[in-house]
Amino acid sequence: DQQVKQNSPSLSVQEGRISILNCDYTNSMFDYFLWYKKYPAEGPTFLISISSIKDKNEDGRFTVFLNKSAKHLSLHIVPSQPGDSAVYFCAASAVGSNFNKFYFGSGTKLNVKP
Amino acid sequence: GAVVSQHPSWVICKSGTSVKIECRSLDFQATTMFWYRQFPKQSLMLMATSNEGSKATYEQGVEKDKFLINHASLTLSTLTVTSAHPEDSSFYICSASGLGHEQYFGPGTRLTVT
C-alpha cells in the first residue's frame, strides 16, 4: 500500500517558468516531509524539507508547501533551469521510534527545456 | 554536505553466487544506515534499517536470510545478497543518518544477476 503518492510520472516545463511537483500522502501520522532530487544511476540528494508545524518552507528557488488538511505537499521551483532536469522524490516520516524511516513516492521526472 | 559512498557501483554475478555491497559514511558517524531497492521507474523501497552494533530491522516481505546486513562500525554497513537470482537484479541504494533527521544517500549499486 503506497502511503506516499506522486501521481504525475513526468512534467515538462520551459526554462524560466515555474515547475510545480505534487505529492499526496495517506498517513495522518506523517509529520516530516522531504524532497529529494535524483539523477540517473546516482543516489538521491536532499533538496528541502518541511515539518508539519509549518505550511511553507523556502530555500532559494525551491519552496515546499504543505496542506495538512488535504494531505498534500508541493515543490515549486522558480525559475526553472535546465540543470533542474531530474527525477524528484517526495518522502515522509512519522514521529516516534520510526521517525527516520522514510516512505518515498514513485517520483516525478522533470524536464526543463531550454 | 555529508558524503556516503557505495562499492561497487555496478556488479554482474552468476545465479547462485553471493554479492557483497559496501556502504560507507566518509565524513560523519552514521548511527543508522538504511538499505533501499529501486526497480525501474518505481519508488525507493526500504529493505532494512540497521543501527551500529545491533541486528538489522527488516521490512515486511524482505528475506533476512537472503539479504544479510552487517553494521559493524559507525562508518560501514554491508549488504550481502546470498544465492542471487535474476529477480534480485536491481539498483540498491544505501543511506546514512547521524544525529539529525536527514538521510544522506550513496550513489547506488547496480546489480545484474545472469
Interface residues (C-beta under 8 A of the other chain):
Chain A: Q2 V4 P9 Y32 L34 Y36 A41 E42 G43 P44 T45 F46 S49 F89 S93 F99 N100 K101 F102 Y103 F104 G105 S106 G107
Chain B: G1 V4 Q6 T32 F34 K41 Q42 S43 L44 M45 L46 T49 F91 I93 S95 S97 H101 E102 Q103 Y104 F105 G106 P107 G108 R110
